[in-house]
Amino acid sequence: MTIPLRRWLIALAVVMYLYFLLPPTAVLFYELYHLTKFDPVYWGYSIFKAAGYYFGTWDYRLHSLIALAAAILLLPVLFGKLRGK
């Protein structure tokens, strides 16, 4: 069972984004709202701000990120085996 490098990179990118870039994404939406004055952009800011705060203080953050990376890496392999590939 070899997992392609592309899948490793996707898993790493998703985990790193969730770990480090949720609050900066909120700041990006905040600045974009002030440039456009478009209300749905402010809703995006609110969502990312809350997600960044609550995910950052959650006790199981590391566990959930490891589980997410494992799911990205192993679910396609499992589905391939179930299909008989």
N, C-alpha and C positions, 0 to 999 in steps of 0.2 A: 504494500500500500504506500504509494508515494503521493504526496500532496503537492500540486504544482506551486511554483513560486508566486504566481499571480494571486492565488488564494491566500497565501501567507501575507502578501503585501496588502491585500484588501482587509484581512482581519486586523493587521497591525494599524492600518490607517483608521479604521472604524474605532478601534479601542483608543488610540491616541487622540482622536477627535473628541470622543466622549469624555476622556480623562482631562484633557487640557483646554479644549477650545469651545466648550459650551458658553462660559461667561464672555469671552471675546466675541462670539457670534451675537450675543445679546447687545453688546456695545455697537457692533456693526449695524444691527437693525435700528438701534436708537439713533445713531447718526444719520442713517438713511431716512428715517422718519422725519428728522428735522430738515432734511434737504427736500423731501417730497411732500410732506404734510398729508400723506396717504394713510388713513387710519388702519387698514389691515397690516401695514408694516409695523405699526405700534403694537398690534396684537402679537405679531411675531416676536417683537422685543420682549413683551410680557411673558410669553411662553418660554423663550430661551433663558430669560432671567430667572424665572421660577425653576426651570429644569436644572440650570447650572447651580443654583443655590441648594436645592433639595438633593440633587444627585451628589453634590460635593460634600454634603454633611451626612449622607446615608452610610450607615455602618457596613453595609454589604456591597459597597461600590466596587471594590477590588474583586470580590467573588463574582459579581454579575458580569464584570468585564471579562474575566477569565472564561466564564460560561458562554458569553457571547462569542468570543474568539474561537472557542472549541466548537460551537455550533456552526460558525462560518467555515471552519476547516473540515469538520467531520460529517455534517449533514449531506453534502453532495456525494461523498464517498458511500455513505449508508444508502442513499437513494439509488445510487448506481448498482450497488450489490443487490438491492431488492428487485431491481429491474432485470437483473441477470447480466449486467455488463461486466 
